[in-house]
Amino acid sequence: MQKETEAWYASWFNTPYYHLLYKDRDHREAALFMNSLTGHLNLKENDTILDLACGRGRHAKYLSRKGFDVTGVDLSEESIEYAKQFENPNLHFEVHDMCQPYPQKFDAVFNLFTSYGYFEHDIDNLRTIKAIKAELKPNGYGVIDFLNAKLTIENLVPAEKKQVDDILFDIEKYVKDGFIFKNIRFQDQGEDFFYTERVKALTLADFKAIFKEANVELIDVFGDYHLNGFDENTSERLILIFGR
């Protein structure tokens, strides 16, 4: 159960229920995205990539199989403990707070699947971009794969139920104080559970302001995993590529 004083991502991501709810994520789509992205960035075999907020390492494992030297970091101890079973000479996992610079330089830093904008205070979003800047080699690339806030809010489903295995998840979504909320309630073995996801509804203009303050250069903006152009009214994603 999420504690009132605990950051939602610190509790929710560290439970097996989070991975259960999202276990049907499209691995083929993720692989195609990684192929397109690494090709676009012209990354070569053995180039170094930091997968920031890597979860259980879905993207990191695939990138390693493609020949890159990958480090995956996440705040969730449970996720990193699980991911470590897949470590090899080109794949490493470690518990790390993405607000703090990781003590290594990389050819690319990937922050994927809306793993940004979680924080209560805007300063922590800025600190994360500054940390990514510090983690990049001189000609390295930072990548943020974020939701398109405008389209997401327009298509928000206020309430739904999702049955996964033996658990029925009761999901409520709404917008409040500039954040997109998802409340998740369910029962397991007679016990009630309640968790909340909260993501800042950041727009392209918001990111441009953050990048300016962090003194990084916005290089490309895409609207989907095929790297088509971004359109605020129709694009599913907001994918930003920036450099030092």
N, C-alpha and C positions, 0 to 999 in steps of 0.2 A: 504494500500500500504506500502510495506517495505521501511523504511528510510535508506539512504545510511550509516548513522552513527549508526544504530541500529543493534545489533547482530541478525542474521537471525532467530534463534530459539525463541528469545524474541518477535518478531513480528508475524511470521508465525504460531507458535503453539497457539498463543492467538487469532486466527481468527476462525470463524465458518467454513471457507472454508477448513482448514486443516482437520477437523473432517469429512467434507463431502467427500473429496477426498479419505480418507482412511476408510470410514464407512463399507466397506465389508471385513474387516479383519476377519480371521478365528478364531472365539471364541472357537470352539471345539478343534482346534489345540492348542490354548493357554491353555485351561483347561488340556489337556493331558500333555502338557509340565510342568505345575505346579504340576500335580500329580507325574510325573516322578522325577522332581527336588526335591520336598519336601520329597519324599520317599527315594531318593538317599542320601539326607543329613540327613535322620533319624530325621526330625523335628517332634515334638510332639504337641498335642493339647495345645493351649494357649501359645506356643512359640511365641516370638516376631519377626516380619519381617518388615523391612523398604523397601518399594517399591520406589526406587529412580528414579525421572523423570517419575512419574506414569501416566501423562496425565489425562484423565478423570476417571481413576481408574479401568480399565478393569481387570487387573490382581489382584489388591488389593481387589476388591469386591469378586472375586472368592476365593482367599486365606482366606478371612474372613469367607466365607460360609463353608470352610473346617475346621474351628475351630481355626485358628491362630489369634493372636492379631496383627493387621496390621496397620501401619502408611504409608500413601501415601503422598509424597511431590513432588512438581513440581514448576518450575519458572513461569508457566502460571497462572495468576490470574483467567482468564476465565475458565480454565480447573478445577482448584480447587474449584471455586464457584459452578460449575456444580456437581462435585463429592461430595461435602458436603451434598447434599440431601440424600445420601446413608449412611451417618455416623450412627454408632451404638456403643455400648460399646466396641466392638472389632475392630472397623474400624474408623480411624481418618485421616483427610486430612489437609494439611497445605502448604502454599506457602513457598518455601525454595530453595536456591541456592545450588546445589549439590557439588560445589567446597568448601563449608564450612561444617564442621562437624555439624550434627544435635545433639542437646543436650540430647541424650538418647543412651543407649547401646542396641543392638539387637542380637538375636540368628542368624539372617541372614539378609544381605542387598542384594536386587535384583536390578540390573540395566538391564532392559529388552528391547527387540525389537530395538536394535541399538540406544540406548539413550546415547551414549558416543562418544567422538571424534569430537564433534561439534565445539570446541573452535579454535580460530585463533592462539592462542599461546600454544605450547606444555606444558608449565608450568601448565596450567589449567587442562590438562589431568592428570598430576602427582598429582596436588592438590586434584583432585577428588578421586584418589585411596587412598591418605593419609587420606582424610576425611572418606572414607569407613572404613579404618583400625581403625580410632578413634571411629567409630560407632559400632564396633563389640565387643561383649562379648569375654572373653578370648578364648573360644573354638568356636567362631562364624565363619560363612562362608560368604565371599563376592562372588557374582555371576555377571558376565558380559556376556550378550547375544548380540554378535556382528555379523556383516556380515563377510563372508569369502571374504576378499578384492580381492584376486587373481581371484577367480571364478566370483565374481561380475563384475570385470573389463572386464574379457574375454567375458562375456555374456551381456555387456551393450548395450541397445537399444538406439541409438543416438536420435531418435525422435519418439514420439507416441502421439496419441490423446485419451483422455478418457472422455466419456460422463457420467456424474453423475447427475441424475435428469435433471434440466434445464440448467446445466452448462457444457460447453465443455472445458476441461483442455488440453492445449497444453504443452507437457512436453518434455524437452530437457535434455539429460544426457551426461556428458563428464568428463574426468579426467584432472586436472591441478594442478601443484605445490603440488602433493602428496595428493590432496583431490578429492573425488568423488562428482561432482556437479549435482544437478537436478534443472533446471530452470522451473518454473511453471507460465504459462500465461493463463489468461481467462478474460471473460467479464461477468458482472452481472449488470443488470438494466442500461445498456448503459455506464457503467464505466469500464475502463481497469485496470486489476490487474496484478502485477508481484511479485513473491516471489522466493527465492532461498533456497534450502537445500544444506548443505555442510558437508560432513563427512570425516574425516581423514582416508586414506586407510591404517589402521594399520594392521600389520601382527602378527602372533604368536610371531615372534622374537621381534617385537616392544613392545608387551605387556610384554614379559619376561624382557626386559630392563627397562620398567616403573615399574614393580613389584619389581625388584631388587633395584631400586633407592628408592622406597617407603618402602622397607624392609618388604614386604609381601611374603608369600610362595605360589607358584602355586601348587595346589593339583591335579586338574583334568582338562582335555581338551576334549570337545566333539564337534561333527560336525553337530548335528541336534537335533531336539526337542525330539527324542526318546533316546537320550544320547548314540548314536553310536560314535565310535572313530573318531577323526578329521583327514581328509585327505585334504591337501591344494588344490589338483587338483579336488576333487569331492564333498567335503562337502558344504552344503548350508549355514551353520552357523559356527561361532567360539564362543563356549561357554566355559568360563573360570571360574573355582572355585578356590578361594584362601582363605588363612587364615592369621591371625596375626603372 
